[in-house]
Structures are given as structure tokens and as C-alpha cells.
Amino acid sequence: MKNKKRMMNLAISNLFLVFLGAGLVIPVLPTLKEQMHFSGTTMGMMISIFAIAQLVASPIAGALSDKIGRKKLIALGMIVFSFSELLFGLAQVKTGFYISRALGGVAAAMIMPSVTAYVADLTTIAERPKAMGLVSAAISGGFIIGPGIGGFLAALGIRVPFFAAALLAFIGFVLTLSVLKEPEKSMQSEHTAEKVSFMSILKNPMFGSLFVIILISSFGLQAFESIYSIMATINFDFSMGEIALVISVSGVLALFFQVFLFDPIVNKIGELGLIQLTFFASAVFIGVIAFTKSNLLVAISTFVVFLAFDLFRPAVTTYLSKNAGERQGAINGLNSAFTSFGNILGPLAAGYLFDINHLFPYYVSAIILLGTGFLSLFMNKRNFSK
């Protein structure tokens, strides 16, 4: 039991290192843009390339983790991520940055489904919610801590945070190879994994319905989240300091819920109940933001919306992993792919809607999430079979 917990913590720590590394670079991107004389379109392409690469690679990487094992995919993802950050730190031309971001997306596709599947392999159904809460907490924690450390390291040089991220990922790679053990469930399922078909998974009513909901909800969430800072500044005259404070408090609140309260909430209302609750809560409070004139109410509503986002993701992951059986890698890979697809389309739609009317992204996000909430009510676990 003790060894199992140690292995699980190491796998989750790798995920934390990746998102910490990703967060390190956030504070220096505006300065990098100015130094390299990049346009806004170029910076936008860097974001899109990462998401597109993750979208394409996720199903393949997830299936591979079922076939060849979690440890190999996690280790490969860590070394690819390390190289991508090193390349970003050394790049002097636009193509180099693009290649770096594409490799980063591929690395994320290898690591996220494999770590999630690894944790699922090591836990029982009863242990799963708490473990998935820790997986989400690792992602949130990396994003919360990373920018602060990145800002400190940037004082030593604009490229230093990228080199630091590369070093952290390389350490994770070494630890994965030397310490991490392949879970027995993964090793036993290697022969059956070859028979897994993406189409057979998608044709399953439970998985197909949920992946559609994941796609639609990711679109709605990103339509709100991707340009939140811009909307808060223009619509409510928030300063950058106020935005940073709101996002930081939201992150800490989400981290607390994921570590300490996610398991009790799921035990009380179930994953589906929590998924439905997050849809309706986020829709209502995004609507509040769209119509209120009070900055305090905007801040409080933002806390609720971001918390709903951060509880939705582990709830979906837990629900999928409980029903994935021997297909943990493939199903988590598809989960990542559908999420990435929504993450690509959401910001594009939000930017277009924002140019038409500054409040349109709020309206559209609220309507989409409310509609997805009602759609999710038709999902009844008793009507689905694995």
C-alpha cells in the first residue's frame, strides 16, 4: 500500500512539474513578444499550435499507453517536454518557437492521459475520486505557483524560466525511469489493448454522449475563460493587479476543494451530479457577470465560475475512469482530444464575438453551459452499459 501510494504520488508529481513548467513562462511572454517583434497573430498561433498538436496526438498516445504501458509514455512525454522548453529558450526565429510549441502539445498528450490512466490502475473505484482530485490539484497547483516563480526567475534573464522548465521536466524523466513501476493492471491489459477501437468507444452510448458534452462544455468554458482578462478590463475596468488577485484567489480556492472536498462531494452526489451542478452554477454566474454593474459581484461570481470549471474536469475524468475498464489510456486520450478541440474553437469564437459586442462571449458561454446542463440531465448511468 505504501509503495503504491509512493508510485502514484510520483506520477502526479510529474504532471505537477509539467504544469509548473508551463506556468513559469507565462510572465515573460509579453516581454518576449516585444523583444522578438512578434505580432499578436504569431503569439496566437503559438497557443493554437500547442492545442492542435495535443488534439491530434492525444487519442494515439492514450491508446499507446494501453498497449506498451504507462511508464514508457510518461517518460517519453517528460523528455519531449524538456526538449520543447529547451528549444523555446534557445529559439531565435518564429519556426523554432512553433516547433517547440508543437512538441509541447505532443508531450502533454503523452503525459496527461497516461498519468490519469496510471492513477486509475493503482486505485480502487472507492479511492478514485480522491485520487482524481489530486491529479487536478497538481494541474491547478502548477498553474498557480508557476507564474510567481517564473516572474522571479525572469529577473535573471528572459530565457531563464524556459531553461528551468526544461530542467524540471528532465528531472521528472530521470525519476520516472529510475523509480516509477509499471502498474499490474496496465501490464495485464496489454494484449487486450490491441483490440480497442476508437469507433467502438465512441459508439458506446455512455462514452459517446459524454464526449459530446465534453466538447460542447469545453467550447463554452474556453469562450469565457480565454479572454476573461480582456473582458474584465474593458467591461468592468479591472486593473491587472485586480485580475491577478481574482485569478489567484480562484486558483487557491479550487486547489483547496480539489484536495480536501472533491472526494466528499462526489461521495454525496456522485460524479454525474457534480457535473450537472457545475454546468448550472457556471451558466447562472456567467449570466450574473453579464448583467451586473457591481465589481464585487463580478469578483464573487468569477470565484464560483472558475471553481465550477475546476471541479467539472476531475468529475468527468473520474466518471470516465470508473467506466473505462481495461481501456483507461484510450478513453483518457479521447477525453483529452475532445477537450482540446473545444479549447481550440472556444477562444476563436470568443474573440470573434467580443469584436461584435463586448458582452456577447458572456451570453454565448452562459447559454451553451445552460444547454449542456440540461443535456446532461438525460444521462442516466443506469441506462448505459460498458
C-alpha positions as CSV (number, residue, x, y, z in Angstrom):
1,M,0.0,0.0,0.0
2,K,2.8,2.4,0.9
3,N,4.7,1.6,-2.3
4,K,1.5,2.1,-4.3
5,K,1.0,5.5,-2.8
6,R,4.6,6.4,-3.5
7,M,4.3,5.4,-7.1
8,M,1.0,7.4,-7.5
9,N,2.5,10.5,-5.9
10,L,5.5,10.3,-8.2
11,A,3.2,10.1,-11.3
12,I,1.1,13.0,-10.1
13,S,4.3,15.0,-9.3
14,N,5.4,14.6,-13.0
15,L,2.1,16.2,-14.0
16,F,2.7,19.0,-11.5
17,L,6.2,19.5,-12.9
18,V,4.8,19.9,-16.4
19,F,2.2,22.4,-15.5
20,L,4.6,24.2,-13.2
21,G,7.0,24.4,-16.2
22,A,4.2,25.7,-18.4
23,G,3.3,28.3,-15.8
24,L,6.9,29.5,-15.4
25,V,6.9,31.0,-18.9
26,I,3.6,33.0,-18.6
27,P,5.0,36.2,-17.1
28,V,7.7,36.6,-19.7
29,L,5.6,36.1,-22.8
30,P,4.7,39.8,-23.2
31,T,8.3,40.8,-23.0
32,L,9.4,38.0,-25.3
33,K,6.8,39.3,-27.8
34,E,8.3,42.8,-27.7
35,Q,11.9,41.6,-27.9
36,M,11.3,39.3,-30.8
37,H,8.9,41.8,-32.5
38,F,6.2,39.2,-32.9
39,S,2.7,40.1,-33.9
40,G,-0.4,39.2,-31.9
41,T,-1.2,36.7,-34.7
42,T,2.1,35.0,-34.1
43,M,1.6,34.7,-30.4
44,G,-1.9,33.4,-31.0
45,M,-0.5,30.8,-33.4
46,M,1.8,29.6,-30.6
47,I,-1.2,28.9,-28.4
48,S,-3.1,27.2,-31.2
49,I,-0.3,25.0,-32.3
50,F,0.1,23.6,-28.8
51,A,-3.6,22.8,-28.7
52,I,-3.8,21.4,-32.2
53,A,-0.8,19.1,-31.6
54,Q,-2.3,17.9,-28.3
55,L,-5.7,17.3,-30.1
56,V,-4.1,15.1,-32.8
57,A,-1.7,13.2,-30.5
58,S,-4.0,12.5,-27.5
59,P,-6.0,9.6,-28.9
60,I,-2.9,7.9,-30.3
61,A,-0.9,8.5,-27.1
62,G,-3.7,7.2,-24.9
63,A,-4.1,4.0,-27.0
64,L,-0.3,3.5,-26.9
65,S,-0.3,3.8,-23.1
66,D,-2.7,0.8,-23.0
67,K,-0.6,-1.1,-25.5
68,I,3.0,-0.5,-24.3
69,G,2.5,0.7,-20.7
70,R,2.0,3.9,-18.8
71,K,5.6,4.3,-17.6
72,K,7.1,4.4,-21.1
73,L,4.6,7.1,-22.3
74,I,5.1,9.2,-19.2
75,A,8.9,9.0,-19.5
76,L,8.8,9.8,-23.2
77,G,6.4,12.7,-22.6
78,M,8.7,14.2,-19.9
79,I,11.8,14.1,-22.2
80,V,9.9,15.6,-25.1
81,F,8.5,18.3,-22.9
82,S,12.0,19.0,-21.6
83,F,13.4,19.3,-25.1
84,S,10.5,21.6,-26.2
85,E,11.2,24.0,-23.3
86,L,14.9,24.0,-24.1
87,L,14.2,24.7,-27.7
88,F,11.8,27.6,-26.8
89,G,14.6,29.1,-24.6
90,L,17.2,28.8,-27.4
91,A,14.9,29.7,-30.4
92,Q,15.7,32.8,-32.4
93,V,13.2,32.5,-35.3
94,K,9.5,32.0,-35.4
95,T,9.7,28.5,-36.8
96,G,11.7,27.4,-33.8
97,F,9.1,28.7,-31.4
98,Y,6.3,26.9,-33.4
99,I,8.2,23.6,-33.4
100,S,8.7,24.0,-29.7
101,R,5.0,24.6,-29.0
102,A,4.0,21.6,-31.2
103,L,6.4,19.3,-29.3
104,G,4.9,20.7,-26.0
105,G,1.4,19.8,-27.2
106,V,2.6,16.2,-28.1
107,A,4.3,15.9,-24.7
108,A,1.1,17.0,-22.9
109,A,-0.9,14.4,-25.0
110,M,1.5,11.7,-23.8
111,I,1.6,12.7,-20.1
112,M,-1.9,13.7,-19.2
113,P,-3.8,10.6,-20.3
114,S,-1.0,8.3,-19.2
115,V,-0.8,9.7,-15.7
116,T,-4.6,9.7,-15.4
117,A,-4.7,6.1,-16.5
118,Y,-1.7,5.2,-14.2
119,V,-3.6,6.6,-11.2
120,A,-6.7,4.8,-12.2
121,D,-4.7,1.5,-12.5
122,L,-3.4,2.0,-8.9
123,T,-6.7,2.8,-7.3
124,T,-10.0,1.1,-6.5
125,I,-13.3,2.5,-7.5
126,A,-13.8,3.9,-3.9
127,E,-10.3,5.5,-4.0
128,R,-10.7,7.0,-7.5
129,P,-12.5,10.4,-6.7
130,K,-9.8,11.4,-4.1
131,A,-7.0,10.4,-6.5
132,M,-8.5,12.3,-9.4
133,G,-8.9,15.3,-7.2
134,L,-5.2,15.1,-6.5
135,V,-4.5,14.9,-10.3
136,S,-6.5,18.0,-10.9
137,A,-4.8,19.7,-7.9
138,A,-1.4,19.0,-9.5
139,I,-2.5,20.8,-12.6
140,S,-4.1,23.7,-10.8
141,G,-1.1,23.9,-8.3
142,G,1.4,24.1,-11.2
143,F,-0.5,26.9,-12.8
144,I,-0.8,28.8,-9.5
145,I,2.8,28.5,-8.4
146,G,4.4,28.6,-11.8
147,P,3.9,32.2,-12.8
148,G,5.2,33.5,-9.5
149,I,8.4,31.5,-9.8
150,G,8.6,32.4,-13.4
151,G,8.5,36.1,-12.6
152,F,11.3,35.7,-10.1
153,L,13.5,33.7,-12.5
154,A,12.9,36.2,-15.3
155,A,14.9,38.7,-13.3
156,L,17.9,36.6,-14.1
157,G,17.2,36.6,-17.8
158,I,14.2,36.5,-20.1
159,R,15.0,32.9,-21.2
160,V,15.9,31.5,-17.8
161,P,12.3,30.3,-17.0
162,F,12.3,28.2,-20.1
163,F,15.6,26.5,-19.2
164,A,14.3,26.0,-15.6
165,A,11.2,24.3,-17.1
166,A,13.4,22.1,-19.2
167,L,15.5,21.1,-16.2
168,L,12.4,20.3,-14.1
169,A,11.0,18.1,-16.8
170,F,14.3,16.3,-17.2
171,I,14.4,15.6,-13.5
172,G,10.9,14.1,-13.9
173,F,12.1,12.0,-16.8
174,V,15.0,10.6,-14.7
175,L,12.8,9.8,-11.7
176,T,10.2,8.1,-14.0
177,L,12.8,5.8,-15.5
178,S,14.6,5.0,-12.2
179,V,11.7,4.9,-9.7
180,L,8.3,4.5,-11.3
181,K,7.0,1.0,-11.7
182,E,4.5,-0.2,-14.3
183,P,1.1,-0.9,-12.6
184,E,0.0,-4.5,-12.8
185,K,-3.4,-3.6,-14.4
186,S,-1.7,-1.9,-17.3
187,M,0.7,-4.8,-17.9
188,Q,-2.1,-7.3,-17.8
189,S,-4.2,-5.3,-20.3
190,E,-1.5,-5.0,-23.0
191,H,-2.9,-7.9,-25.0
192,T,-6.5,-6.7,-24.9
193,A,-5.5,-3.1,-25.6
194,E,-4.7,-4.0,-29.2
195,K,-8.4,-4.8,-29.8
196,V,-9.6,-1.4,-28.6
197,S,-11.2,0.6,-31.4
198,F,-11.9,4.4,-31.1
199,M,-15.1,3.9,-33.1
200,S,-16.3,1.2,-30.7
201,I,-15.7,3.5,-27.8
202,L,-17.5,6.4,-29.5
203,K,-20.4,4.2,-30.4
204,N,-20.9,3.2,-26.8
205,P,-23.9,5.4,-25.7
206,M,-22.3,6.4,-22.4
207,F,-19.0,7.4,-23.8
208,G,-20.3,8.9,-27.0
209,S,-22.8,11.1,-25.1
210,L,-20.3,12.2,-22.5
211,F,-17.6,13.1,-25.2
212,V,-20.2,15.3,-27.0
213,I,-20.9,17.0,-23.7
214,I,-17.2,17.4,-23.0
215,L,-16.7,19.0,-26.4
216,I,-19.6,21.5,-26.1
217,S,-18.8,22.4,-22.5
218,S,-15.1,22.9,-23.3
219,F,-16.1,25.3,-26.0
220,G,-18.3,27.2,-23.6
221,L,-15.8,27.2,-20.8
222,Q,-13.0,28.5,-23.1
223,A,-15.2,31.1,-24.7
224,F,-15.4,32.6,-21.2
225,E,-12.0,31.8,-19.7
226,S,-9.7,32.5,-22.7
227,I,-10.4,36.3,-22.8
228,Y,-11.6,36.8,-19.3
229,S,-8.7,39.3,-18.5
230,I,-9.6,41.4,-21.6
231,M,-13.3,41.4,-20.9
232,A,-12.8,42.2,-17.2
233,T,-10.5,45.1,-18.1
234,I,-12.8,46.6,-20.8
235,N,-16.2,45.8,-19.3
236,F,-15.5,46.4,-15.6
237,D,-12.3,48.5,-15.6
238,F,-10.4,45.9,-13.6
239,S,-6.7,46.6,-13.2
240,M,-4.1,43.9,-14.0
241,G,-3.4,43.7,-10.2
242,E,-7.1,43.1,-9.5
243,I,-7.4,40.5,-12.3
244,A,-4.3,38.7,-10.9
245,L,-5.8,38.8,-7.4
246,V,-9.1,37.3,-8.6
247,I,-7.4,34.6,-10.6
248,S,-5.0,33.8,-7.7
249,V,-7.8,33.5,-5.2
250,S,-9.8,31.4,-7.6
251,G,-6.9,29.1,-8.0
252,V,-6.3,28.7,-4.3
253,L,-10.0,28.1,-3.7
254,A,-10.0,25.4,-6.5
255,L,-6.9,23.8,-5.1
256,F,-8.5,23.5,-1.6
257,F,-11.7,22.0,-3.0
258,Q,-9.8,19.5,-5.2
259,V,-7.5,18.3,-2.4
260,F,-9.9,18.3,0.6
261,L,-13.6,18.4,-0.6
262,F,-13.8,16.8,-4.0
263,D,-14.0,13.2,-2.6
264,P,-16.7,14.0,0.0
265,I,-18.8,15.9,-2.6
266,V,-18.6,13.0,-5.1
267,N,-19.5,10.5,-2.4
268,K,-22.5,12.7,-1.6
269,I,-23.9,13.5,-5.0
270,G,-21.9,11.4,-7.5
271,E,-19.8,12.4,-10.5
272,L,-22.8,13.0,-12.7
273,G,-24.5,15.1,-10.1
274,L,-21.4,17.2,-9.7
275,I,-21.0,17.6,-13.5
276,Q,-24.6,18.8,-13.7
277,L,-24.2,21.1,-10.8
278,T,-21.1,22.7,-12.3
279,F,-22.9,23.4,-15.6
280,F,-25.8,25.1,-14.0
281,A,-23.7,27.1,-11.5
282,S,-21.3,28.3,-14.1
283,A,-24.2,29.3,-16.5
284,V,-26.0,31.2,-13.8
285,F,-23.0,33.1,-12.5
286,I,-21.7,33.9,-16.0
287,G,-25.2,35.4,-16.6
288,V,-24.8,37.4,-13.4
289,I,-21.5,38.8,-14.7
290,A,-23.1,39.8,-18.0
291,F,-25.9,41.8,-16.3
292,T,-24.4,43.2,-13.1
293,K,-22.7,46.6,-12.7
294,S,-21.0,45.7,-9.3
295,N,-17.3,44.8,-9.5
296,L,-17.6,43.0,-6.1
297,L,-20.4,40.8,-7.6
298,V,-18.3,40.2,-10.7
299,A,-15.3,39.0,-8.5
300,I,-17.5,36.7,-6.4
301,S,-19.2,35.3,-9.5
302,T,-15.8,34.7,-11.0
303,F,-14.8,32.7,-8.0
304,V,-17.8,30.5,-8.4
305,V,-17.4,30.1,-12.2
306,F,-13.7,29.1,-12.0
307,L,-14.4,26.8,-9.1
308,A,-17.1,25.1,-11.2
309,F,-14.6,24.7,-14.1
310,D,-12.0,23.2,-11.8
311,L,-14.5,20.7,-10.3
312,F,-16.0,19.7,-13.6
313,R,-12.7,18.4,-15.0
314,P,-11.9,15.9,-12.3
315,A,-15.5,14.9,-12.1
316,V,-15.6,14.0,-15.8
317,T,-12.2,12.2,-15.5
318,T,-13.3,10.2,-12.5
319,Y,-16.6,9.2,-14.2
320,L,-14.8,8.1,-17.3
321,S,-12.1,6.2,-15.4
322,K,-14.7,4.3,-13.3
323,N,-16.3,3.0,-16.5
324,A,-13.2,2.6,-18.7
325,G,-12.3,-0.9,-17.6
326,E,-9.1,-2.0,-19.5
327,R,-9.3,1.0,-21.9
328,Q,-8.1,3.7,-19.4
329,G,-5.4,5.1,-21.8
330,A,-7.6,5.2,-24.9
331,I,-10.6,6.7,-23.1
332,N,-8.5,9.3,-21.3
333,G,-6.8,10.1,-24.6
334,L,-10.2,10.7,-26.2
335,N,-11.2,12.9,-23.3
336,S,-8.1,15.0,-23.8
337,A,-8.7,15.2,-27.5
338,F,-12.3,16.3,-27.2
339,T,-11.3,18.8,-24.5
340,S,-8.5,20.2,-26.8
341,F,-10.9,20.5,-29.7
342,G,-13.3,22.7,-27.6
343,N,-10.3,24.6,-26.3
344,I,-9.3,25.5,-29.9
345,L,-12.7,26.6,-31.0
346,G,-13.7,28.4,-27.8
347,P,-11.1,31.2,-27.9
348,L,-11.6,31.8,-31.6
349,A,-15.4,32.1,-31.2
350,A,-14.9,34.3,-28.1
351,G,-12.6,36.7,-29.9
352,Y,-15.0,37.0,-32.9
353,L,-18.0,37.6,-30.6
354,F,-16.0,40.1,-28.5
355,D,-15.3,42.2,-31.6
356,I,-19.1,42.3,-32.3
357,N,-20.1,43.1,-28.8
358,H,-18.1,43.1,-25.6
359,L,-20.9,41.2,-23.7
360,F,-21.6,38.5,-26.4
361,P,-19.0,36.0,-25.0
362,Y,-20.8,36.0,-21.7
363,Y,-24.2,35.5,-23.3
364,V,-23.0,32.7,-25.5
365,S,-21.0,30.9,-22.8
366,A,-23.9,31.0,-20.4
367,I,-26.4,29.7,-23.0
368,I,-24.1,26.9,-24.1
369,L,-23.4,25.8,-20.5
370,L,-27.0,26.0,-19.5
371,G,-28.0,23.9,-22.5
372,T,-25.2,21.4,-21.8
373,G,-26.5,21.2,-18.2
374,F,-30.0,20.3,-19.4
375,L,-28.4,17.8,-21.9
376,S,-26.5,16.2,-19.1
377,L,-29.8,15.5,-17.2
378,F,-30.6,12.9,-19.9
379,M,-27.5,11.0,-18.9
380,N,-28.6,8.3,-16.5
381,K,-25.9,5.8,-15.6
382,R,-28.5,3.0,-15.3
383,N,-29.4,3.4,-19.0
384,F,-25.8,2.8,-20.1
385,S,-23.7,-0.3,-20.3
386,K,-20.0,-0.6,-20.6
